Each structure stands twice: as structure tokens, then as C-alpha cells.
Amino acid sequence: MKPFSLVDMKSLGLHYAKDDLRTVFAVTGGLPAYVQYFDNGESIDTNIINLFFISALFEETQHILHRDMKNITGANAILSGLYTLERPYVELLQASQIKSGTFTSRLNDLMAMGLVGRIQANSRGPAKYADYHFTNSMFHFWYRYVYKYWGDIVRGNGADVYQTYVKPQLKDFVKLLYCNLIRHLIRHHTSSVVSFCVVYLFCRSILLNLIYVPYSFEFYLCVILF
């Protein structure tokens, strides 16, 4: 199922301000199964605490990984090493601290699941020269804040973790998410000044209006530009 757009989320009765809707989109990936958990009668902060730091989505990523992998230890090591920003192959391998063969297998699994993407600069080449990044912002949020403070959350301090470590950084996380989205699309679809300007303006509309762009549309955009 495709992620919701801003209009879709409003149609669910989520009458938050646009900035708050961007936050909802960022922490859920815009996926209907997760967006539906948000209670319009509660604040954004309360919803995020309840969903990610107490109950519904606290273990969601682990359930998804277990569904498609027998051993998720390597996947967790890679994803926890990726939570900061996109990383080159070698840096990600070093951060994960797992064997090269296991790393390559788990990384391929994560890409096949659509959780991690690869950006090859300008032309195709060896995997070790590519940059890797989250393609699912809910997973990005989860590994950046939930996995990192797992022990405190399990001990019942989820609300304190959110107020102390997450809330002060949340706006920056949302900005980072959309800035990365723009950079990824520009790197995929620009080879000239004109195409750069067209893609930049298009991406800016995503940032301002929260338009969801499926891969099929990116393909047509690429065809139009080149």
C-alpha cells in the first residue's frame, strides 16, 4: 500500500497544522497502517510517546525483520549504523562491526525489503563506492531514537526518553528527512543546470506540500528530463 499524502491524512480527520502533519508523515513513513494509530484528540507528542515508546509500534521494526529474516542481528547492526546519515559502504561495514560476508548478505536483504536504498554517483559501479540510506522514514526514526534507548524504554522510561532526547531534536529530524529526500532525487535525476533547476523546484514542492512521489513517477520524471 502506498503512503498517504497530506490530503489523505487530513481526510482521516487529522486536523493538525501542516508542520505537525509533516512530523506524522516523517515518523510513520506516511504508511496508512501506522498513520491510523494517531488520535486526533491527542497532541503529536502524546501520540508519538504512546506509539513508539510505550506500545503499538515499539517493536514493529523487529516484527517486520523477523518476518523476512531468520537472524536479524546483522540487520540491526547495519540499521543502527545507518541511523545518523547516509553512509558509504566501507563506513557502514565498519560501523556495523560484523563480518564482510554477513554484512553483504544482510544489506542485500534490507535493500530487497525496500528498507535501505543505494545511490551510485553518476554511473553504476561496485557496491563499495555507493552511498546507502534509509528509504523508510519510520525505520529511520525508530533506529535513531527507539533502538538507541531500548534499555531505558523497556524499564518504563519511554516518556522521559522522548522528552529528554527526542522532542528537542524532532524538528531537526523532520528537516533532515526532507533535505535528504531532495538530495536523493537531485542526485538521481540531474546531469545539467536546467534539469537541476527543474528537479529542485519539483522537490521543493514535496518539501512544502508533502506530496508523495512513487517510484513510477520518478521514472517518468527521469524520462521527461533526459
Order of alpha helices (4+ residues) and beta strands (2+ residues): alpha-alpha-alpha-alpha-alpha-alpha-beta-alpha-alpha-beta-beta-alpha-alpha-alpha-alpha-alpha
